[in-house]
Amino acid sequence: MMTRSFQSLFDPAALGLALVSCALALILSLAPATPAFAQGGPLRLTITNPNVQPLPFAVPTFEAETPGAEQLAADISRVIAADLTGTGVFREIPATAFVSTVDSFAQPVAYTDWRTINAQALITGAVAVNGGQVTVKFRLYDVFSGTELGAGQQLVGTTDGWRRMAHKVADQVYSRITGEGGYFDSRVVFVAETGPKNDRRKRLAIMDYDGANVQYLTDSSSIVLAPRFSPLGDRVIYTSWDSGFPRINALDVGTVTRQQLATQQGEMSFSPRFSRDGRSVIYSLSNGGNTDIWRTDIGTGQHQRLTNAPSIETAPSLSPDGARIVFESDRSGTQQLYVMSATGGEPQRISFGEGRYGSPVWSPRGDLIAFTKQNAGRFHIGVMRTDGSEERLLTASFLDESPTWSPNGRVLMFTRETQGESGAPAIYSVDVSGRNLQRVDTPAAASDASWGPLQP
């Protein structure tokens, strides 16, 4: 288990406020934006158009404070740089452009040298290895104002957990500069797929947010679909066909043991999600040709029917406060999105654009709902306000579906499938502004991602 000992939490009074406030505007703005960098003074950003210039930063290879720590120091430095660059709002300055070096974690920063290459932020660090224990120290500097952003920090963990330590450093850097929570030290559960399109084998797998450290949780003996993390990230709930019919199973991620949940009896139960406290499950149940949304208390086995209509109600997702549910329904004649109380009641339709809407997911911030939209032969991932206003489409392809939110509500992962007999699904990510579309590296075809919370 990783432990952390912080020299101090960052002190807002000690921050380089120019860098923090301006970069925060860069990250949070959903409006069109253009940057303007002041030269020779504190960083200033003026946002006016959508082509945001990434913020330049430098990460000299961390110092190896003990013999044999050189490779680990280099690897940790590279993961930090990749995390930040992958956001699309940071740009790494390569080492070949450096005009000075950082040979010691304790040496003073030569701000003039870093300003010369237009580095706006500088990250320095050191790594020590003693037995199986790793200590990582780092500092973050606002180069243009010539100040350190908060106090230095120290992380302590095991050699096996070095990637997590790198992600935690990147999360701290991201948070100090943007004012938002990070998302790098998180995991994603997904469906790993192999074999031809007409005989695809599926099994549950889990990975770091960037595709590293893949671990398989089930075999491919039966079809599995729609895995979803619990609020604490310790369990996964999913739909399995191992009994011949779709049934809801829960799996403990640590022990890789599973149990079938005692949901209300019916022909099929599917599209499950944990409640916000992890004590109950909301899901769809098909019985007698009718599909409605139900809730089951995991501890007591008590069932509650939340919808009762002749239409198909499915894909429920709870608001962060647990008070409301968004779901998809064809009660209006086409597949649309509706919001209702978490205890049931009359739902309110929120989607009114052309086409069909499905797989809604409430943002962890509570301000947006992501969805899949099909219109004019194309599929899209989009977002809208919780009342259906300000709809924005972020992607378009032959088949985009199943969005899932990063822990900070800034990034969406989704499944994109290519066309034709050789077509296969892959996991992609996109910023909530519609920028920075990129594929997540997985060993083979992958679908149905669910992004878990930050790890403790």
NORQUI-V824005 format. One record per residue. N is the residue number from 1. RES is the residue in one letter. PHI is phi in degrees with one decimal (none if undefined). OMEGA is omega in degrees with one decimal (999 if undefined). BURIAL is 1 if it has 16 or more other C-alpha atoms within 10 Angstrom, else 0. Layout:
# NORQUI-V824005
N | RES | PHI | OMEGA | BURIAL
N | RES | PHI | OMEGA | BURIAL
This chain:
# NORQUI-V824005
1 | M | none | 179.1 | 0
2 | M | -74.0 | 171.4 | 1
3 | T | -117.6 | -179.8 | 0
4 | R | -127.0 | 171.1 | 0
5 | S | -122.0 | -177.4 | 0
6 | F | -93.3 | 173.7 | 0
7 | Q | -61.9 | 171.1 | 0
8 | S | -172.0 | 169.7 | 0
9 | L | -75.4 | -174.1 | 0
10 | F | -65.5 | -179.5 | 1
11 | D | -100.9 | -177.9 | 0
12 | P | -54.8 | -179.0 | 0
13 | A | -69.1 | -178.1 | 0
14 | A | -92.4 | -175.5 | 0
15 | L | -72.9 | 170.0 | 1
16 | G | -76.3 | -168.6 | 1
17 | L | -65.0 | 179.3 | 1
18 | A | -63.8 | 179.6 | 1
19 | L | -64.8 | -176.9 | 1
20 | V | -63.3 | -175.1 | 1
21 | S | -66.9 | -177.4 | 1
22 | C | -74.3 | 178.5 | 1
23 | A | -67.5 | 176.1 | 1
24 | L | -60.2 | 177.6 | 1
25 | A | -62.6 | 178.8 | 1
26 | L | -61.6 | -176.2 | 1
27 | I | -71.8 | -169.4 | 1
28 | L | -80.2 | -172.9 | 0
29 | S | -67.5 | 172.5 | 0
30 | L | -104.0 | 179.4 | 0
31 | A | -84.1 | 176.3 | 0
32 | P | -54.2 | -172.7 | 0
33 | A | -147.1 | 171.4 | 1
34 | T | -137.7 | -177.5 | 0
35 | P | -91.7 | 170.2 | 1
36 | A | -137.0 | -177.9 | 0
37 | F | -98.8 | 173.7 | 0
38 | A | -73.0 | 179.2 | 0
39 | Q | -102.7 | 175.9 | 0
40 | G | 78.7 | -179.6 | 0
41 | G | -152.4 | 178.9 | 0
42 | P | -58.6 | -178.3 | 1
43 | L | -63.0 | 174.9 | 1
44 | R | -132.0 | 178.4 | 1
45 | L | -123.3 | 173.9 | 1
46 | T | -113.7 | -171.3 | 1
47 | I | -101.7 | -177.5 | 1
48 | T | -139.6 | 176.3 | 0
49 | N | -150.8 | -168.7 | 0
50 | P | -71.1 | -177.7 | 1
51 | N | -87.8 | -175.7 | 0
52 | V | -70.3 | 176.6 | 1
53 | Q | -76.9 | -179.5 | 1
54 | P | -61.7 | -179.2 | 1
55 | L | -76.9 | -177.5 | 1
56 | P | -73.5 | 178.2 | 1
57 | F | -140.2 | 178.5 | 1
58 | A | -129.0 | 175.6 | 1
59 | V | -129.7 | 172.9 | 1
60 | P | -58.8 | 179.8 | 1
61 | T | -53.8 | -177.3 | 1
62 | F | -59.5 | 178.9 | 1
63 | E | -70.6 | 172.6 | 1
64 | A | -91.3 | -175.5 | 1
65 | E | -84.8 | 177.4 | 1
66 | T | -130.4 | 177.9 | 0
67 | P | -59.0 | 178.6 | 0
68 | G | 89.7 | -178.6 | 0
69 | A | -93.2 | -173.4 | 1
70 | E | -60.5 | -177.0 | 1
71 | Q | -68.0 | 179.4 | 0
72 | L | -64.8 | 177.3 | 1
73 | A | -62.2 | 178.6 | 1
74 | A | -66.9 | -179.2 | 1
75 | D | -64.0 | 179.7 | 1
76 | I | -62.8 | 178.4 | 1
77 | S | -59.7 | -177.4 | 1
78 | R | -68.9 | 179.4 | 1
79 | V | -66.7 | 177.2 | 1
80 | I | -58.8 | -179.8 | 1
81 | A | -62.0 | -179.8 | 1
82 | A | -65.3 | 178.2 | 1
83 | D | -57.7 | -176.4 | 1
84 | L | -68.0 | 179.5 | 1
85 | T | -62.6 | -177.9 | 1
86 | G | -65.1 | 178.3 | 0
87 | T | -72.4 | -177.5 | 1
88 | G | 84.3 | 179.9 | 1
89 | V | -111.2 | 173.1 | 1
90 | F | -127.3 | 176.7 | 1
91 | R | -129.8 | -179.7 | 1
92 | E | -78.6 | 171.7 | 1
93 | I | -85.9 | -175.2 | 1
94 | P | -67.9 | -178.8 | 0
95 | A | -61.5 | 179.9 | 0
96 | T | -64.7 | 179.7 | 0
97 | A | -91.4 | -176.1 | 0
98 | F | -65.4 | 174.9 | 1
99 | V | -107.6 | 172.7 | 0
100 | S | -146.1 | -179.2 | 0
101 | T | -116.0 | 173.7 | 0
102 | V | -115.8 | -175.2 | 1
103 | D | -90.4 | -178.4 | 0
104 | S | -142.6 | 178.6 | 0
105 | F | -62.1 | -175.6 | 1
106 | A | -89.1 | -174.9 | 0
107 | Q | -71.3 | 177.7 | 0
108 | P | -63.3 | -179.8 | 0
109 | V | -82.9 | 175.3 | 1
110 | A | -87.0 | -172.8 | 0
111 | Y | -55.9 | -178.2 | 1
112 | T | -60.3 | 179.8 | 0
113 | D | -64.7 | -179.1 | 0
114 | W | -77.1 | 174.8 | 1
115 | R | -65.9 | -178.8 | 1
116 | T | -58.6 | 179.6 | 0
117 | I | -98.8 | 174.8 | 0
118 | N | 65.4 | 173.7 | 1
119 | A | -74.1 | 178.1 | 1
120 | Q | -85.0 | 179.2 | 1
121 | A | -134.4 | -179.7 | 1
122 | L | -130.6 | 178.5 | 1
123 | I | -117.3 | 175.5 | 1
124 | T | -118.8 | -178.4 | 1
125 | G | -166.4 | 179.1 | 1
126 | A | -146.2 | -178.3 | 1
127 | V | -130.0 | 175.5 | 1
128 | A | -127.8 | 178.8 | 1
129 | V | -122.8 | 176.6 | 1
130 | N | -131.2 | -173.7 | 0
131 | G | 64.2 | 178.0 | 0
132 | G | -96.5 | -176.4 | 0
133 | Q | -105.7 | 179.8 | 0
134 | V | -118.3 | 173.5 | 1
135 | T | -116.7 | 179.3 | 1
136 | V | -119.8 | 175.0 | 1
137 | K | -115.7 | 176.9 | 1
138 | F | -150.5 | 173.0 | 1
139 | R | -135.8 | 178.6 | 1
140 | L | -122.9 | -176.8 | 1
141 | Y | -123.0 | 167.6 | 1
142 | D | -89.4 | -171.7 | 1
143 | V | -65.5 | -173.6 | 1
144 | F | -69.7 | 177.4 | 1
145 | S | -89.6 | 177.9 | 1
146 | G | 68.0 | -178.3 | 1
147 | T | -131.9 | 173.4 | 1
148 | E | -87.1 | 179.4 | 1
149 | L | -87.7 | -178.8 | 1
150 | G | 79.2 | 178.8 | 1
151 | A | -81.9 | 175.5 | 1
152 | G | -62.9 | -179.6 | 1
153 | Q | -127.8 | -179.5 | 1
154 | Q | -133.4 | 176.8 | 1
155 | L | -117.1 | 179.0 | 1
156 | V | -125.9 | 179.4 | 1
157 | G | -158.1 | 179.7 | 1
158 | T | -103.7 | 179.4 | 1
159 | T | -61.8 | 178.5 | 1
160 | D | -66.6 | -177.0 | 0
161 | G | -99.9 | -175.2 | 0
162 | W | -63.6 | 179.7 | 1
163 | R | -65.7 | 177.2 | 1
164 | R | -61.4 | 178.9 | 1
165 | M | -63.8 | 176.7 | 1
166 | A | -62.6 | 178.6 | 1
167 | H | -62.2 | -179.7 | 1
168 | K | -66.2 | 175.1 | 1
169 | V | -62.0 | 179.6 | 1
170 | A | -61.9 | 176.7 | 1
171 | D | -60.6 | 179.7 | 1
172 | Q | -65.5 | 178.2 | 1
173 | V | -62.5 | 179.9 | 1
174 | Y | -57.9 | -177.0 | 1
175 | S | -67.9 | -179.0 | 1
176 | R | -65.2 | -177.2 | 1
177 | I | -82.0 | -174.1 | 1
178 | T | -99.7 | -174.3 | 1
179 | G | 82.0 | 179.1 | 1
180 | E | -101.5 | 171.2 | 1
181 | G | -69.8 | 177.6 | 1
182 | G | -83.2 | 178.3 | 1
183 | Y | -148.7 | -173.9 | 1
184 | F | -74.7 | -179.9 | 1
185 | D | -85.9 | -179.1 | 1
186 | S | -141.7 | -179.9 | 1
187 | R | -123.6 | -179.2 | 1
188 | V | -129.0 | 172.0 | 1
189 | V | -98.8 | -175.3 | 1
190 | F | -153.9 | 176.3 | 1
191 | V | -100.3 | 176.5 | 1
192 | A | -85.8 | -173.3 | 1
193 | E | -123.3 | 176.5 | 1
194 | T | -137.6 | 177.4 | 1
195 | G | 93.3 | -178.4 | 0
196 | P | -67.3 | -174.2 | 0
197 | K | -62.4 | -178.5 | 0
198 | N | -89.0 | 177.7 | 0
199 | D | -150.6 | -174.5 | 0
200 | R | -77.6 | 176.0 | 0
201 | R | -94.8 | -175.2 | 1
202 | K | -128.8 | 175.0 | 1
203 | R | -148.3 | 180.0 | 1
204 | L | -77.1 | 176.8 | 1
205 | A | -143.0 | 178.5 | 1
206 | I | -132.6 | -178.3 | 1
207 | M | -150.4 | 169.0 | 1
208 | D | -65.1 | -176.3 | 1
209 | Y | -58.5 | -177.2 | 1
210 | D | -95.1 | 176.9 | 1
211 | G | 94.4 | 180.0 | 1
212 | A | -82.2 | 173.4 | 0
213 | N | 56.5 | 178.2 | 0
214 | V | -69.8 | 177.0 | 1
215 | Q | -131.8 | -179.2 | 0
216 | Y | -90.2 | -174.9 | 1
217 | L | -101.2 | 178.2 | 1
218 | T | -137.1 | 172.6 | 1
219 | D | -90.4 | -176.3 | 0
220 | S | -103.3 | -176.5 | 0
221 | S | -73.1 | 178.0 | 0
222 | S | -143.3 | -179.6 | 0
223 | I | -71.4 | 173.7 | 1
224 | V | -127.1 | -177.7 | 1
225 | L | -143.3 | 166.5 | 1
226 | A | 49.9 | 174.3 | 1
227 | P | -70.0 | 179.6 | 1
228 | R | -140.3 | 179.4 | 1
229 | F | -72.5 | 168.6 | 1
230 | S | -76.0 | -179.4 | 1
231 | P | -57.4 | 179.8 | 1
232 | L | -91.7 | -179.9 | 0
233 | G | 77.4 | -178.1 | 1
234 | D | -92.4 | -179.5 | 0
235 | R | -133.0 | 175.7 | 1
236 | V | -127.7 | 175.6 | 1
237 | I | -111.6 | -174.8 | 1
238 | Y | -158.6 | 177.7 | 1
239 | T | -103.4 | -179.4 | 1
240 | S | -128.6 | 177.6 | 1
241 | W | -104.6 | -175.3 | 1
242 | D | -67.7 | 178.1 | 0
243 | S | -93.9 | -176.9 | 0
244 | G | 97.0 | 176.2 | 0
245 | F | -130.4 | 178.1 | 0
246 | P | -65.4 | 178.5 | 1
247 | R | -133.0 | -177.3 | 1
248 | I | -90.6 | 178.0 | 1
249 | N | -121.6 | 173.0 | 1
250 | A | -119.1 | -176.5 | 1
251 | L | -129.4 | 175.7 | 1
252 | D | -80.4 | -174.3 | 1
253 | V | -66.4 | -177.7 | 1
254 | G | -70.0 | -176.9 | 0
255 | T | -97.0 | -176.9 | 0
256 | V | 54.6 | 172.7 | 0
257 | T | -106.3 | -175.1 | 0
258 | R | -133.2 | 174.4 | 1
259 | Q | -143.4 | 175.3 | 0
260 | Q | -87.7 | -177.6 | 0
261 | L | -78.7 | -179.5 | 1
262 | A | -84.2 | 177.3 | 1
263 | T | -79.8 | 178.0 | 1
264 | Q | -55.2 | -176.4 | 1
265 | Q | -64.7 | 177.9 | 0
266 | G | -170.6 | -179.7 | 0
267 | E | -69.1 | -176.1 | 0
268 | M | -146.5 | 171.6 | 1
269 | S | -128.7 | -172.2 | 1
270 | F | -160.5 | -179.3 | 1
271 | S | 51.9 | -177.1 | 1
272 | P | -83.4 | 170.0 | 1
273 | R | -147.0 | 174.2 | 1
274 | F | -71.0 | 168.0 | 1
275 | S | -69.8 | -176.3 | 1
276 | R | -67.3 | 177.0 | 1
277 | D | -95.1 | 177.3 | 0
278 | G | 75.3 | -175.4 | 1
279 | R | -92.9 | 179.8 | 0
280 | S | -139.1 | -177.9 | 1
281 | V | -130.3 | 169.6 | 1
282 | I | -105.5 | -172.5 | 1
283 | Y | -163.4 | 174.7 | 1
284 | S | -103.4 | 178.8 | 1
285 | L | -128.4 | 177.6 | 1
286 | S | -105.5 | -177.0 | 1
287 | N | -147.2 | 179.3 | 0
288 | G | 64.2 | 178.6 | 0
289 | G | 84.7 | 179.8 | 0
290 | N | -115.1 | -178.9 | 0
291 | T | -121.1 | 179.5 | 1
292 | D | -132.4 | 180.0 | 1
293 | I | -99.7 | -179.0 | 1
294 | W | -127.4 | 171.1 | 1
295 | R | -126.6 | 176.5 | 1
296 | T | -127.6 | 174.8 | 1
297 | D | -77.0 | -174.7 | 1
298 | I | -65.5 | -176.7 | 1
299 | G | -73.4 | -174.5 | 0
300 | T | -95.4 | -176.4 | 0
301 | G | 76.3 | 179.9 | 0
302 | Q | -73.4 | -177.0 | 0
303 | H | -110.3 | 176.6 | 1
304 | Q | -138.2 | 177.0 | 1
305 | R | -84.6 | -174.6 | 1
306 | L | -102.0 | 174.6 | 1
307 | T | -129.1 | -179.7 | 1
308 | N | -150.3 | -176.6 | 1
309 | A | -143.4 | 179.3 | 0
310 | P | -73.4 | -179.5 | 0
311 | S | -85.4 | 178.9 | 1
312 | I | -95.2 | 175.6 | 1
313 | E | -113.9 | -176.0 | 1
314 | T | -154.7 | 176.7 | 1
315 | A | 55.1 | 180.0 | 1
316 | P | -74.2 | 175.9 | 1
317 | S | -144.8 | -176.3 | 1
318 | L | -85.6 | 171.6 | 1
319 | S | -68.8 | -177.8 | 1
320 | P | -57.1 | 179.2 | 1
321 | D | -85.9 | 178.0 | 0
322 | G | 74.7 | -173.6 | 0
323 | A | -89.0 | -175.2 | 0
324 | R | -134.2 | 178.2 | 1
325 | I | -126.5 | 169.2 | 1
326 | V | -104.1 | -178.8 | 1
327 | F | -152.9 | 176.9 | 1
328 | E | -106.9 | -178.1 | 1
329 | S | -153.2 | 175.6 | 1
330 | D | -105.9 | -177.3 | 1
331 | R | -62.3 | 178.8 | 0
332 | S | -90.3 | -178.0 | 0
333 | G | 108.0 | 174.7 | 0
334 | T | -133.2 | -177.1 | 0
335 | Q | -72.3 | -175.8 | 1
336 | Q | -137.1 | -179.3 | 1
337 | L | -103.7 | -179.1 | 1
338 | Y | -135.6 | 175.6 | 1
339 | V | -124.0 | 177.0 | 1
340 | M | -142.9 | 174.8 | 1
341 | S | -63.5 | 178.9 | 1
342 | A | -66.0 | 177.0 | 1
343 | T | -98.3 | -178.4 | 0
344 | G | 102.6 | -178.8 | 1
345 | G | 106.3 | -176.1 | 0
346 | E | -72.9 | -179.7 | 0
347 | P | -82.4 | 177.7 | 1
348 | Q | -115.8 | 178.4 | 0
349 | R | -72.8 | -179.3 | 1
350 | I | -121.5 | -179.8 | 1
351 | S | -106.5 | -176.8 | 1
352 | F | -138.1 | 178.5 | 0
353 | G | -77.5 | 177.6 | 0
354 | E | -69.9 | 177.5 | 0
355 | G | 98.8 | -177.3 | 1
356 | R | -112.7 | -177.6 | 1
357 | Y | -119.8 | 178.2 | 1
358 | G | -158.3 | 178.8 | 1
359 | S | 40.1 | 179.9 | 1
360 | P | -72.6 | 178.3 | 1
361 | V | -141.5 | -178.9 | 1
362 | W | -75.2 | 177.5 | 1
363 | S | -65.7 | 175.8 | 1
364 | P | -63.2 | 174.6 | 1
365 | R | -78.6 | 178.6 | 0
366 | G | 87.0 | -173.7 | 0
367 | D | -97.5 | -174.8 | 0
368 | L | -133.5 | 170.8 | 1
369 | I | -123.7 | 174.8 | 1
370 | A | -89.6 | -176.4 | 1
371 | F | -158.2 | 169.4 | 1
372 | T | -103.6 | 178.6 | 1
373 | K | -129.2 | 174.7 | 1
374 | Q | -116.6 | -178.1 | 1
375 | N | -155.9 | 176.0 | 0
376 | A | 53.9 | 175.8 | 0
377 | G | 78.1 | 179.5 | 0
378 | R | -122.3 | 175.5 | 0
379 | F | -108.6 | -178.0 | 1
380 | H | -136.5 | 162.8 | 1
381 | I | -101.3 | -178.2 | 1
382 | G | -138.6 | 175.0 | 1
383 | V | -135.7 | 174.8 | 1
384 | M | -147.1 | 172.3 | 1
385 | R | -66.9 | -174.1 | 1
386 | T | -69.2 | 174.4 | 1
387 | D | -97.7 | 179.2 | 1
388 | G | 92.4 | -178.8 | 1
389 | S | -80.8 | 175.5 | 0
390 | E | 53.7 | 177.1 | 0
391 | E | -66.1 | 176.9 | 1
392 | R | -135.7 | 177.1 | 1
393 | L | -93.8 | -174.8 | 1
394 | L | -99.6 | -177.3 | 1
395 | T | -139.4 | 173.9 | 1
396 | A | -156.7 | 177.3 | 1
397 | S | -165.1 | 176.2 | 1
398 | F | -59.3 | 178.0 | 0
399 | L | -156.2 | 170.9 | 1
400 | D | -116.3 | -177.8 | 1
401 | E | -159.2 | 170.7 | 1
402 | S | 58.2 | 177.4 | 1
403 | P | -73.1 | 174.5 | 1
404 | T | -145.6 | -172.3 | 1
405 | W | -92.4 | 167.7 | 1
406 | S | -67.5 | -177.7 | 1
407 | P | -57.8 | -179.0 | 1
408 | N | -95.8 | 177.7 | 0
409 | G | 71.2 | -177.6 | 1
410 | R | -101.8 | -173.6 | 1
411 | V | -128.9 | 175.1 | 1
412 | L | -118.2 | 164.9 | 1
413 | M | -101.3 | 179.1 | 1
414 | F | -159.3 | 178.5 | 1
415 | T | -97.7 | 173.2 | 1
416 | R | -122.9 | -179.9 | 1
417 | E | -112.8 | 178.8 | 1
418 | T | -85.7 | -171.6 | 0
419 | Q | -86.1 | 172.1 | 0
420 | G | 93.5 | -176.8 | 0
421 | E | -62.8 | -179.5 | 0
422 | S | -92.3 | -179.3 | 0
423 | G | -64.2 | -179.0 | 0
424 | A | -146.7 | 178.8 | 1
425 | P | -81.3 | 174.1 | 1
426 | A | -144.2 | 179.1 | 1
427 | I | -96.5 | 178.1 | 1
428 | Y | -120.7 | 172.4 | 1
429 | S | -131.1 | 178.8 | 1
430 | V | -150.4 | 175.9 | 1
431 | D | -68.7 | -177.1 | 1
432 | V | -63.6 | 175.9 | 1
433 | S | -83.1 | -177.9 | 1
434 | G | 97.0 | 179.5 | 1
435 | R | -95.3 | 169.1 | 1
436 | N | 63.4 | 174.0 | 0
437 | L | -69.9 | 178.6 | 1
438 | Q | -153.8 | 179.5 | 0
439 | R | -86.2 | 175.4 | 1
440 | V | -87.0 | -175.8 | 1
441 | D | -75.3 | 175.8 | 0
442 | T | -127.1 | -176.0 | 1
443 | P | -62.3 | -179.4 | 0
444 | A | -150.3 | 179.8 | 0
445 | A | -59.2 | -175.6 | 1
446 | A | -150.7 | -178.5 | 1
447 | S | -152.7 | 169.8 | 1
448 | D | 53.7 | -178.6 | 1
449 | A | -73.0 | 171.9 | 1
450 | S | -134.9 | -176.0 | 1
451 | W | -85.4 | -178.8 | 1
452 | G | -86.9 | -179.2 | 1
453 | P | -76.2 | 170.3 | 1
454 | L | -59.1 | 179.2 | 1
455 | Q | -77.6 | -179.8 | 0
456 | P | -71.2 | 999 | 0
